[in-house]
Amino acid sequence: MKKLLAAMSVSALAVTAAHAQVTEEMLANDRMDTSNVVTNGMGRDLQRYSPLETLNKDNVKNLVPAWAFSMGGEKQRGQETQPLIYDGIMYVTGSYSRLYAIDVMTGEELWQYDARLPEGILPCCDVINRGAAIYGDKIFFGTLDARIVALDLKTGDVVWRDKIADYKAGYSYTAAPLIVDGLVVTGNSGGEFGIVGEVQARNADTGDIVWTRPMIEGHMGTLNGEESTMTGTLNATWPGDLWKTGGGATWLGGSYDIETDTLVFGAGNPAPWNSWLRGAGEPTEGNTGDNLYAASRVGIDPKTGDIKWHFQTTPREGWDYDGVNEVVAYTDREGNKRFATADRNGYFYVLNREDGAFVSANPFVKDITWANGIDETGRPIFNEPNRPGNPALAADGGKGEVVFSSPSFLGGKNWMPMAFSQNTGNFYVPSNEWGMDIWNEPVTYKKGAAYLGSGFTIKPNYEDHIGSLKAIDPDTGEWVWEYKNDAPLWGGVMTTAGGLVFFGTPEGKFIALDDATGEELWSFQTGSGIVGQPVTWEMDGEQYVSVVSGWGGAVPLWGGEVAKKVNYLNQGGMVWTFKLPKQLASAN
């Protein structure tokens, strides 16, 4: 359903009438245009850094609410989105595949689009949506029934709509699309259902598919409607026919490095979770059991969909350590062009930007049990006794040996995006300190049914905290400081040239820290848990900050003992926008 308000504000009508086209150049320079935010990540390299410094360590205490917008109705659940701001309008997605246009001056709704979702959708981890993309005169976002929709920026009318995959087979879509040179690039979700991860590129004007790239060996890519190249080599790292339902979902979307002209997407867990069934528990001669390209970062040519390079963070994966976490392009203190990614497996990786080659890896959580380290090639040194046991060896044919593994399958870091500061040269990583009892079970594939072959119970590793925001020096891997939080951290981070680090907590606090010390400088209670992604921009000489509040996501659904610890937290659905008034900008 799409709703246009009859009574738009005069200011809103003025800005919508004046809409210009969003160009490739504007997307490429998003970070430097401080009056707009037209990309997810505040730049397609996903640094989430703003050069604005009007708001700084001295005056952030004067940050006050400007307006709040309720997403309304009963459709709340987790709100993991990042707002976009363009030409005086904020565009923000909501749970259950909704999209709102809001006047940034007043907080009034201009229009709303509500996808008509069918019965039987199979989202893994709540009915969330992580954001939209803008290009030309359109805004693009995905829906839980695995579709991509293009809407008119001014009106919210549907321009085109296309199917990414079959939701009845377990596919869905929750990530923000990525726009590169007029192509709308999407991933897919559904790794717990035996789907096959894929990246697709469509013409932004028509919705026609230009190319596709599956993430599992043996599947064929396409270019302009014809088969192009096979992903990997058939059965090189997969036994039998398991590659046909091999997982590797690209559910978090990707980044784009304009300097090397490379899309970087992560591929999630191989399917099923039971590594013994995939030949990964005990590799055989001629088959490593690595199950490529699952649990990997993959560099892709944006023009053709060809794979340029790959780096697998967790070969022989057996703990649901998805490889989807965002890959951030940056330049280190020595001028080297690098990628950084904080993996679910607990290690912070630095890669070379030219070819994805391994540079370094260091732990960013306190307890890692599945590996004893990372070798000089970037391959894990496996702790083999910590692999969940083979159920085929169980006397009763039931579950295999139970082991305690850390981090838990929800990861040292899950989807929640980290940020890089050009101010300090450090990364700010939202992490969680938890482990799990995990075991393997027999399982067979059935279309549309969960395809795990594992059971688990998540447990906190420490009594005084689970969440931990860490400032990490990417050159050394050292932790500069740590901010501990009682409940798990599940939202994004933003940094600014004013020396600030913004993030939110499940307890509802929106917080600004000193980027050098981790000292808390400001906070505001939003009334519901924050799992969204903050942004900042300037308007009429004043700096604004926005974040969406609304507790949900995977933790309440999959968290076991951890979920019980936070079951008192309220759901919600509110866009909070703050500003630093001009008269207080110089006040200490």
N, C-alpha and C positions, 0 to 999 in steps of 0.2 A: 504494500500500500504506500502510496506517495501522497503527502499532504502539503498543500501550500497555504500558508496563513493569509487570510484576507487583509489583515491589518499589518502590513510591513511598516517599519519605521521609515521616516523620510531619508535618514542617513543610509539605511540599508538599500533602499531603492536607488539612491544615487550611485553607490559603489557597484551594485550589480549591473547597472546600465553602462558602467564605464569599463567592464571587464575587458582585458586584453588577453591575447593568447599566451599560454605558458610555453616557452620554447626550450629546446635542448640546452641552449646557452644559459637560460635561467636555472635549469636543473643543475648544470655543471657548477654554477657559481652560487648555489643556494646559501652556503654558510656566510658568504660575504654580503648577501642582501639581508640586512638585519630587520627589514620591515616585513618580510614574508618568511614562511617556512613551507617550502613546496615539495620536500622530500622526506620520506621516512628516514630517521637517523640524522636529520639536520645536515644533510650532505650524503651523497650516495656511497661515500667511503665509510659511513656510519660512525664517525668520530663523536658525534653528539657534543660538539664544542661550539660555543658561541663567542665571537669576538667582542660582544657587548661588555662594557665595563662601567656603565653608568651605575648599575647595581654592583656593590662591592662589599668587601669584608667590613668596612666601617659603617655602611648605611643599610645593610640588609635587614637590620632590626626594624627598619621603618617600612618594610614591605607589608602592604595591607590588601585585603580582598577588594577587588573591583566589581565582580559579579559572579554569580553561580548559576549554572543551568542544570536543571533536572532532566534526566533521560526519560523519566516518567513511566507510568504503567507498572505492570507486574514483571516485565521483562528486564530483570536486573542481572543477577549472576556476575561473573567476573568481567571487569572492564580493563582490558590490557592494551588499549589503543594509544596511539600518539596523535594529537591534533595536528592538522595542517592549517596554515594561515595564508590567505592570498587575497589581496585587494580589498581588505577590510572585512573579510568573512572567514570564520573558522569552520573547517570541515572535520567532523569527528565521527568515527564509527562506534557502534555499541553492540552489546551482546545480542544474540539472535539475528545477526546480519542486518543491522539498521545503520543508516547514515543520516547525519544531521548537518544542516547549514545554519550557522549562528552569526548574528551581527556582533563583531568584536567590540563595538563601542558600548552596546547596551545589554548584550547577553540574550537578546530576543531570537527566537527561532524563526528562520526564513522559510525553510522547507525540511521535510523529513521523507526519507525513502525506507520502506520496510519490506524486505524480501518476503515473498510468499513461500515459506519453507514447507516441503512435503512431509508427510508422516514417514518415520523410519530412518531419519538421518542418524549417523553413527559417529558423532564427534568423540574423540578420545578423552579430551581433557577440558571439559566445560564448553559452553556455547559462546566462546569469546570471539572477538575480532581484533586484529592488531593494527589496523589502519588502512589508509587509502593512498592513492597516487594521483597526481594532477599532471595533465599534458594537454596542450591546445586549449580547447574550450570544454574539456571533459574531465570528469573525476572517475576513477576506476577503483573497485573494491571487490573482494571475493565473498562468497556466501557458503554457508555450512553444507549445502547440497552440492558442493564442488562445482560452482559456476563462477564466472567472472562477468561483472556488469559494468558497463560504461554509461554514465549519467551526464546530462547537461549541467554545467557548473551553475548556470543562472537559475534553472528551474527545477532540477532534480528529475526531469523526464528521462526515461530510458532511451538511449541512442542505439545500443546493441547489447546483447547478452549471449554468452556462449558457455558450453559445457566443457569443463576441464576433464572430468572423469565421472564414473558411475558411482553415485553415492550408495547405491544398494550393495556394492561390493566392499564398502567400508571407506571409500574416499570422501574427503571433505577438504575445505580450504579456509585458512584462518589468517594467513600472513598478509602484510601489505605488499601489493605489486611493486615492481621496479620498472622504471621507464628508462630506456636507453635508445637514442637515435630513432624515436618514433615507434619503438617496439614496446609492448606491454609484456613483461617477463614475469612468469608465475611459477610457483612450485606446487606441491600438493601435500595433503595430510592423510594419515591413515595407516601408519606403520605397524599398528597393533592388529591389523586385519589381513596381513598377507598381500598387501597391494605392492605396486612397483613405483618407487619414487621417480619423478620426472620433472624436467624443466621445460616450459613451453613459452614460445615467443609469438605474439600476435601483432598484426598491424593495428595501431591505435585508432585509426579512423574507421576501419571496417570490422575489426574483430577476427579477420581471417588469420589462420595459423600460418606462420612463416617457417618455423622449425620446431622440432621437439628433440629432447635428449633424455632418454631413460638413464637411471643411475645404477642399474644392476647389469653385470656382465651378461652378454648373450642377447640383449634386446637391441632392436634396431632404432636408430634415430631417423628423423625425416627432415627434408629441406624442400620447401615449395611443393609439398604434396607427394614427393617421391622419397623412397628409402635412401638414406645417405650412408652412414657408417654404423657398424655395430659398436656398442659400448663394450670395451674390453675384448676378451677372447672367450668364447663359449666354453664353460666348464674348466677354465683355468684355475679358479679358486672356489668353485661351487661343485658339490657332488650331485650327480643325477639330474633330476628336473627341478630341484629346489630353487634354482634361479628364477623360475617362472613366477614364484610368489615370494620374492626375496626381500621385500621391504625397501629400506633406503629412502624413506619419504623425505621430500625437500620442504618440510612443513614450516620452516621459519623464514623462507624467502632468502634473498641474497644481497650482495653488495656489488658495487662496480668501481673498478680502479681505472680511471680515465687515462692515467699515464701509461699503463700497459694494455689498455683496451681489453680488459678482462672482467667477465662476470665471475663471481665466486659464490658458489652455492654449497651448502652442507647437505650431506646425505645421512639419514637417520639410521636407527637400529636395523640390522638384518632380521629377517623373519624366518622361523620363529625365534623367540629369545633363547630357547634351548640350544646351546651351541653344539652339543653332541650330535644332534640331528643334522646339523649343517656341515659336519666334518671339521668343525673348528675346535672341538674339545680335545681331539687327538688327531692332528694332521697325519696324512698318509703320504707315501712317496708319490710325487707328481701332483699333489694337491695340498697347498699350504693351509687351507681352511680359512684364509683371510676374508673371503666373502666380499670381494670388491663389487661396487665402490661404496658399500654401506659403511657407516661410521667414518666418513671421509670428507675432506674439503676438496672441491673440484673446480678448477679454472676452466672457463668456457669462452669460446669465441662468440661474441654477441651477434655477429653477422650470420654465422652458419650453424651454431650449436655444437661445433666440434669441441672435443675435450683437449685442452692445451696441456694440463698437468693435473695430478691429484696428489694429495697427502692424506694417508689414512692414520687417524689418531689412535683408533683402537682396532687393530686387526684381530681376528679370532674373537670377536666381541661376544661376551656372555653375560653382561650385567645391565643391559639396556643403556649403555653409554652412547647415546645418539651423537652423531658428528655434525649436528646442524648449527651449533652456536655460531653467532655472527663472526665474520672475518673482517677486521678493521684495517684499512690501509693507512699507514703513517710513515713519517720519516724520523729515524732515530737521531740521537744527539750527535752522531758522527756523520750524519748526512746519508746514511744507508736507507734505501727504500724497502720497507718491511710490511708484512702482514702480522697481525696478532689475533689470537683466538684463545679464549678460556674454555676448555673442553669440559663436558659433563664428567669426564673421567678424573678430574681433579688437577690436571696439568695445564699450565699457561704456556702456549706455544708461540714462538716467533718463527716466521717463514720469510724466505726471500720473495720479493714481489715479482721479479722477472719470471721465475719458473716454479714457484711454490716449494722450493727446496728447503729442507729443515735447517734451522739456525740454532734454536735452543728450546728447552722445555724445563719448567720448574713448577713444583707444587704450589697451588694457591689455596689449598685447604690443609688442615693440620694432620688428618689421618687418611692415608691411602693404603689399602690392604691388598688390592688386586694385582699390583705391580710393585717391583722393588726399585723402580726408576725407569728412565728412558735412556737408551744407548746413543752412541754418537751418530747413528743414522736416523734417529727419531722413532725407532721401534721400541715398544715397551719390553721391559725385562719382566716377564710374567711371574707371578707368584702362583705356581700351578695348583698347590693345595687350596688356594682360595677361589678356585673355579667351582661353581655349583656342581654337585655330583651327577654322574650319569645315571638316569633312572633305569636304564637297561640292566644295571648291576644290582638294582634293588631286589631283595628276595621276593617281595610280593608284587613286583612289576609296577609299583607305584612311584612315589617321588624319590629322587636321588638324595644324596647327602646334603644336609642343610649346612651352609656356611654363613658367617657374618662378613659382609663386605662393606667397605667404606671408600668413597662416598656411596650413598644410596642410589637407586636407579633414577631418582629425580635430579641427581647430579650435584657436583660441587658448585656448578652453575648450570641453570636450566636456560630457558628462552630469554630471561630478563637481560636486556642489553647493558653492557658496560659502556664506559665513556673514556675518551682520551683527551688529555688537556695539553694544548700547545703552550700553556702557561708554565706547566711544571715538567712536561715530558713523561708524565706517569699515566697509567691506566687506573680506573676506579671500577672495581669488579664486585658486583653483588653476588655473594656466595652463601652457601649453607653448609653447616657442619653436622652431618647426619650419616647414619649407616643403615644397614638392613640385614635381616635374616633372609636368605634367598635360596630357593631350591628349584630343580628342574622336574618336569613332569612329562609324560607322554602326551602328544598332541598330533592331530592331523588337520590339514587345511579344509575349511568349508567356507564357501563364498559368503561374505557378510558376517562371519563369526570371528570372535577374538582368536588370535593365532599366536599364543604366547609360549605355552609349554613351560611356564615358570610360575612360582608363587613367591610371595615376599611379605615382609612386615618391616616398615620403616621405624627407626628409633633415633632419638637425638643422641649425639655423642657426648654432649656436655649439659650439665644442669642449668648453667647460668645464661646460655644463649644457643640459638640455632643459626640465626642470620648473622652475617659478617660482611660488612662493606670494607674492602681492602684497597689501599693505594699501593700499586705495584710498579716498581721500576722495571720496564721491559728489557733494559740493557743487562741487568743483573738477575732479575727474577726476585729480588728482595722485596719484602713488604715494608713500605715506608711507615704506614700506620694501619690500624684496624679499628673499626667502629662496630661494636657488638650489639645485637638486637635479640630480644627474647624469642620472638616468633620468626619463622623463615622469611627471608627477603624474596620478593617475587615480582618486583617492578623495576623499571629502567632507571638509568642514571644520566645526568647531564652536567657538563662543566662549562664554566664561563671564564672570559679574560679578566673578570672582576675577582678571580681567585675563589670561586664558589663551586661547591659540588651539591647538586640537588638530587633528592631521591625520596621515596615514601616507604612507609612500613605498613604491614597488615593491621597494626593497632590504630591506623588512621592518621598518623603524623606525617606531614610533609615537611622535610627538613633541609636546611642549608648548612653545610660544613665548610670549614676552612680547608682549601685544597692542600695546603702544606702540612697541616698538623692534625686534621680530623676533628678539630674542636667544633662543637655544635654552636652555631651563631644565631639561628632562627628556627622556629617551628610553628606549625599551624595544625590544629586538629580538624580533619575534614569530615569526621563522623562515620566513615567506613574505611575498610582496608584499602590501601593503595597498591595496585598491581599494574598501573599505567605507566606511561613514558612522558616525562616533562619536556616542555619546550619553552623558549623565550624569544621575544621579538620587541621592537620598539615602535611606538606610534605617537606622533605629536610630541616628540622629545622625551617621552616617558618609556621606561622599560617595563615590560609585562612578562609574567611567568604563568603558564597554565599546566595543570595536570588533571587527569581524570581519576576519580575515587570510586571504588566499587569492588568489594572483596569477592574473590572467587578464583577460578583457574584450577590447576591440577591438585594443589595441596589438599583442599577439602575433600576431593574425590579419591585420591590415591594415597594419602599421607599416613594411614595407619595410626600408630600412637601419636605421631606428630599432629595429625588432623584433630584428634581428640583434644590436644593441648590448645588449639586455636578455634574450637567450635563455638566459642562465645562471640566471635567477631561478627559484626553486622554486615549484611550485603547492602549494596547501594548502587547508585548510578548518577554521579554528579560531576559536571565539569567545573572546576574551580579556577578562576583567573585572578591573579594578584598583580598589583602594580606598585612602583615606587613613585609617589607623587613628586612633581618637580620641586615643590617647596621643601621637600625632605631629602632630596638627592644629595645635598651637601651637608646635611645634619649628621653629627656624630653621636 
